[in-house]
Amino acid sequence: MPMQPTPPQPHATTRSPRGPSGVHFCRGGLKGGGASIGSGVTAAIIPTALLGGLALSVAGFFALARYPWLPLAVRATVISLVFLVGMTALFRIAARGYRRSMSSLRLPMEMDPDARVNVICWPDQKEHLEPMMPAGDDPGYFEPEACRVWVAQRTSHAALMQDPKFARRFFVAVCVFPVILQIGMQGLVHNYISRSTMLIFIALVAAAIMAPIVWGFLFPKYLRIAPGRLDIVRFGLLGAAPTIETISLRDRPVRLDLRRRELLLGGWHESHPDPDAEPKPEPEPMTEPDSFASATGASGEEEPTSRRRRFNSALWENKINPNLQTYLGSPTQIKALTIIPLWATTSQGTLADAVFRAAVSTAEPGPLPDDRLIG
């Protein structure tokens, strides 16, 4: 009797590093580039904070001298305690960031363009999210959840700067605002502007800052999370009939950035579809990004096309990127990017967990009401 052929056994190395449901945990970097680690900023400001705290402590010690009934020992004790408490809190934050940075080396640097969901996180956040992933044939169904937010959606600065009018206005605002502020301060110092006028100006600035909060109370917004989808529910004045915008989590690449507390939907890699892009000819072989001589003409001046290629190469290698995730991709991909802030709420952890479960779930959400949050 002929022997039946043994079916091929999958080799251990063929297992996808993304794990089940096409989820890839990483540090948010790119091939050949690095990831943005915020703890370095905290560690860098420690010397400045020490000098500033010392200067403020000396100033506070002399400021308390206006109270003659306060003994010298009491003044010194109060200032020392405030300084020590502030420095201790700062060092605790820096130490926590350093530990996180060192532990993040266990995660892969690069994002996976083939993964359905890229989660940019710290190792402790990965350990928290992994039990929420559906196992086996479980589609990962859960009851819809709703969370109130102050900002439901935002546009990246990279997309706004593609508009020439906005770019010009932004440049003018950046140049003019410091001049106006300096004129106001000098006028106040030299008594050209009365204190009451300056207080009115400060009150107007404070009102402008508080306006979005007041608007959020009058016109509440919610994020309704269900398997595979996310709804932005905007109510009318004081809870009037809502309007609902449905965003699918399955038709576009998902990036859940838990470091910056944002959900980004849209392509960012060359292999992802480029929305509204015109057909482009086959690109020419690119020169080495660090080679300047090969990108210049006979006159020694760099051509515009070569400069653009060098800029894109440096950006792709994460050399000149202030906000990595919102600057990735082609101009049309950046413009079509949907950004859902997860920080504009009092329940950041709950909202992030619900969005993760919705992104990895393959279950059908079922019907949801159009006149209220959850049926």
PyMOL commands that set and color helices and strands:
alter all, ss='L'
color gray80, all
select helices_A, chain A and resi 12-14+20-22+39-44+46-66+72-106+123-132+157-160+164-189+195-218+293-295+304-316+325-327+331-335+348-360
alter helices_A, ss='H'
color red, helices_A
select strands_A, chain A and resi 23-26+117-120+145-149+221-226+229-234+243-248+254-257+262-265+338-341
alter strands_A, ss='S'
color yellow, strands_A
deselect
rebuild
show_as cartoon
